[in-house]
């Protein structure tokens, strides 16, 4: 497992790349090219989840409630 400071640095780098509109990022000697913005957003969400688990606070989730009248 990677330490929290490294995970946070990667998260900030991903957010910066996404805000610039680019789809490619380099971490050390490794370059990752995402197909589209949705893939980049998914990577950011996964990294946020990993940080939340490492810190011990769960990331808030959206809850959707649906109901019918029974007809």
N, C-alpha and C positions, 0 to 999 in steps of 0.2 A: 504494500500500500504506500502511496505517495503522501508526503507530509502536507499539512493544511496550507502552508504558505505557497507551496508549489502549485497546488490545486487552485488556489485563489489567483495566482499570477496567470495561470492558463485561462481561467474564466475571464479575467479582465482582458487578456489578449484576444480571446474569441469575441467578446462583446465589441472591442475596438475594431476588429476585422469586419464584423457584421455591420457596424454603423458606417464603415467606409464603403460598403457595397462590394468588397472583395470576397472571394470564395476560397482563398488559399492562405494557409498559415504555416509558419515554420516554428517548431519547438526544438531547439538545439540542432541536431543534424537530421531531423525528421520533418518532412514537408507533407502536409495534408491538404488535398483539394476536395472541397465539397461540391456536389452536383448542383445544388440550388440552396436558396435561403432557408427552406424548410429543414434540410439536412443540418445546416449550421445551427438553426434554432433548436433542433433535437439534441445536438451535441452540447449546447449550452445548458439545456434543461437537465440532461444526464449528469453533467458536471456539477450543477447546482444540487442535485439529489445526492451525489457522492459526498460533497462538502457537508451537506446537512446531516447525513448519516455519520460522518466522521466526527462532527461536532456534537452530535447527539440530539439535535433538534429536527424533527420531521418538517419537510417542506409542506406548506399548506396546499391542499388539493381543492379543486372545484367539485362540488357535489350537485348533480342534476336530479331533481325529483320530478317524476312524471306520474300523472294519474288519469284515470278515465271515470266516467259515470257508470261503467259496467254494462253498457248497451252492446 
